[in-house]
């Protein structure tokens, strides 16, 4: 997916602001290029997982589609592990085929966050490039 630096910066800022809890949100796109980032409240308020309100997600996805976009990525942070999909992420991904998973690793030591993106299909995790525009 192509993404502008300011949109990626918004994702990272959300991850840092919500630490030590995980953050979560979605990325809308058109023609393979990110058009907007939408922070969603992590109702679990947990450093180990995220949960979203189903109705909020439904409304947000309807708005994105009515504006001519599509869901391109789900993002969240890992505050206690590397930015690699956990088994929980893999299990959750079954409901979202073809959607990228952007994970921001937020180190406890204040080091720079690390951002990686994946496709998870049929339980198989493949890293994909985030192309900055």
N, C-alpha and C positions, 0 to 999 in steps of 0.2 A: 504494500500500500504506500502511496505517496502521501506525505504529511508535511505541512509547513512547520517550521521551527516554532513559531508562536503557539500553535496548537499542541505540539509535543511538550513545550514548556508549561502549558496549562495542566497537562496530565501530571507532569513531574511535581509541579507546585501543589496540586491536590494531594498527591502521595505524601509529600513532606509535611503538609499541614495536618493531615489526618494521623500521622505516625504518633504513637506506636501502633495504632489500629490500622487495619487494611482500609484502603479507599477503594471505590469502584465507580465505574461510569461506562459510557459508550461513545463510540466515534461514528459519526455519520459520514457518508461519502457519496460521490457521484463519479462514475467512470473511473473507479480505482483511486481517486484522490480524496483525501479527507476534506470535509467542508466545515465540520463543527465537532466540538467535544462537549459532552453533557455529563456533568458530575451527578451521581446518584448517591443518596444517603445509604451508608452501610448500616442497616438496621441491627446487625449483630454487634456492632461496636466492639469488634474483636481483633486482636493481633494475629489470629489464626485462620480467619475465614471472613467471607462477606455474604450478606443476604440483602436482597432488594425487594421492594414492595412490587408485587406483580402488577397491580393496577397502575402504579406510576410508570413502570416500564412499558406497559401496553399503550398508555397515552403518549408517552415519549416516542415510541416507535411509530404510532399512527401519525404524529406530527411530522416526523422525519420523512415518512413516505408521502404524506400529502404535500410536502414541500419539494418532492421529486428526488429525494435521496433514498439511501438504503443503509441498513446497519452493516458497517464494515468491520468493527472491532469492539470487543468488550475489554475494558482495561481494569486492572486492579494492582494493588501493591503487595509486596511481600516485605514484612518488616523484621522477620526472624529467620529468613532463608534466602537463598539465591533466587534471582528472577527466572525461575524455571517452573513449569506447571507441576503442581502437586497432584496427588491422586484425586483429591477433592476437585481440583480444576478439570482434570481429565474426565471425571464422572459428570460434572456439570456441563461440559462441552457437548455431550451427546445431544442436548436439546438445541444446539446452535451450530449446525453443520455449515461449513464454508466461511465461518466468521473467524477473524484473527483474534488472538489473545495477546494483548500487550500487557506485560508485567514490568512494574517498576520495583527494582530492589532498592530499599531505603536502608542503608547501613546505619547501625547504632552509633558508630564512631564519628559521625559527621562527614564522612567521605562523600564524594559525588554519587548521586543515585545512578544506577545502571538500568537502562531500558532495553528490553528484548521483546520480540514478537514471534508468535507461533501459530501454526495451524494444527489443530488437534482433530484428527478424523479416524474414527473406528478405534480409538484408544492409542493411535500412533501420533507421537509428537514430532513435528518438523519445524525447525526454526526458519523464519522468513525474514527478508530484509524490510526494514522501514526506510523508505527512500525519502530523505529530507529535501524539501523544495524551497 
